[in-house]
Amino acid sequence: KKSPMKRSLTPDKEPKAKKRRKNGAVQSSQTPLAILNELRSGLVYKIVSSDGPPHSPNFLASVEVDGTIFSGSANAKKLAKQRAAEAALLTLCPSILAPPSGGADIDFTKDSNTNIDVSHAINNVTPSPKKAKTEMLVSKVMNGQVNPVMALNEIIPGLKFECLHENSQKSINPFVFGVRIDNKLYQGSGSSKKNAKAAAARAVLLQKFANLCNNVMLTPPPYCQTFPSTGSLTLQPIAANKISELVLEHYRNIMQSQPDFARRKVLAGIVMTTNQDCTDGVVVSVGTGTKCVGGEHISVKGAVLNDSHAEIISRRGLVRYFYSQLLLHANPATADDSIFKLNDDGKGFYLKQDIRFHLYISTSPCGDARIFSPHDVENACEDVDRHPNRQSRGQLRTKIESGEGTIPVKSADTIQTWDGVMQGERLLTMSCSDKVAKWNVVGLQGSLLSHFIEPIYLHSIVVGSLFHQTHLRRALYGRIENTLIGLPPPFRLNKILMNTTSSPEARQTGKAPNHSINWIKDDGPTVEVINAVTGKCNTGSVSRLSKQMFFMKFYELLRKKIPTKTGITLETAPDVYLDAKDQVQSYKDAKTYMIAAFKKAGLGVWMKKPEEQDQFIYSTAAC
């Protein structure tokens, strides 16, 4: 009886290695590939090419680590991958591949097992496996690939989240959760307990592991959009988070005395800082609202607010704050407390060094920045606009009178007339995207204050929802970047920093309230409530943010003999509001060049209100 034929050992096959015992007594060999995978999990090795004759092939392998591609070649695919890993280690962690104390070189290619002790090296290189894992988890959270609570619990096990606040009234983010680490409390808010916990976890990752998050563009939930970092144009996430927290917390505090008007759809606020991470931030102004004045309520005395959108209200609050800061110079004892410093020539003022202003808006500004943000959600990870050349991109838009939303302006020159509006023509107000773009050219201070101070620009904008970096950048300055020329110094095109927050607001459905509120630092604790449709306070009085009140503040500065840049004095100042604005020629020219830049880019014509509303005189305003 023939015995069964034994399988011969062919050159291309090796006998199976005996299984190792699972008692951990045997130490496995540590090849470059194994070490690199321990330092950076999830790497992908690719065979880029193969050449040479069949009997002596040559394979080229590559691996990408932290954006850098390392390659290695050998006569076997496996060995080529080892060479690529070795090349990466030599660059990233050269101490791991240093020869042992005996001076003998390590041969990673020999068949026998080589016991290599790399534990000391791994613990003393940057990053360590633990740090590499943390960095990977933080990165995935920032890109929306991993739940922040799960990631945080994997980095720091055993954490307990607690509900710090639950608003019984209907609000946008009613839940506030916190987690305490090393005696420090990290908070986050959300529309549900789950979202609030996720926001708190993201806050921990941003603040405790800030060195891994610098210049990362935060990723909101699916209904928001964001894109990867673009370096210097991105506000640091920890700063963006701090700005939003300051405004939201301040709003909750000031509205405790006005619970009937706490309901809002859009919130905006301006924060003043003097350091990079915004830890010393102070809220200067807060505003809410989504409506514009009805055409039948416009005033020939500057007594109504034409635009009660939140970001517009917060900027007007900042302007009033500027007036109060200039008035400090009327008394030498308080002059040093002002944010402004007198120019060396004694003419006008400039903002003190390191003082910056940041705008927070709970949603993207209406108009060009927002109109495209809800779309293309499935491609939110791409930092591109799939249709950048469409005619609708970048168009100037106007708000709908007494309503919400925007419509494109007509391409032809259109002048709004007083009698036309009175007879029923729609009163047109430029969108918030267009107005913020204007601030990035002429400054936040407006024309009247340009008699006294240099242009002041926003340092950053933080958007709570519907954030799309590409659309926002185009809307706020990119669309006129190539057509804006001739600006008189010191005016410039301000390329504002931007980011979103780790506690984004949920999308709000339903009708927006008709009221708007404003609060201003150094203007008392009072919250002013505006009827957005009439443009006046709900009591019927004139708002402190109206043109009439600003003109009165302007004359107060002149009476106090506050030095001006333009040389205007109480004796030479025009009585007419429009004339006082027009006397700042540099500001007027800058605005003209900005309007021309939009027209040259084919984006429409800037719509102006009827001139009659700016032709009131100071004596009328004062009565």
Secondary structure, 3 states (H helix, E strand, C coil): CCCCCCCCCCCCCCCCCCCCCCCCCCCCCCCHHHHHHHHCCCCCEEEEEEECCCCCCEEEEEEEECCEEEEEEECCHHHHHHHHHHHHHHHHCCCCCCCCCCCCCCCCCCCCCCCCCCHHHHHCCCCCHHHHHHHHHHHHHHCCCCCHHHHHHHHCCCCCEEEEEECCCCCCCCEEEEEEECCEEEEEEECCHHHHHHHHHHHHHHHHCHHHCCCCCCCCCCCCCCCCCCHHHECCHHHHHHHHHHHHHHHHHHHHHCHHHCCCCCEEEEEEECCCCCCCCEEEEEEECCCECCHHHCCCCCCCCCECCHHHHHHHHHHHHHHHHHHHHHCCCCHHHCCEEECCCCCCEEECCCCEEEEEECCCCCCCCCCCCCCCHHHCCCCCCCCCCCCCCCCCEEECCCCCCEEECCCCCCCCCHHHHHCCCCCCEECHHHHHHHHHHHCCCHHHHCCCECCCCCCEEEECCCCCHHHHHHHHCHHHCCCCCCCCCCCCCCCCEEEECCCCCCCCCCCCCCEEEEEECCCCCCCEEEECCCCEECCCCCCCCCHHHHHHHHHHHHHCCCCCCCCCCCCCCCCEHHHHHHCCHHHHHHHHHHHHHHHHCCCCCCCCCCHHHHCCEHHHHHC
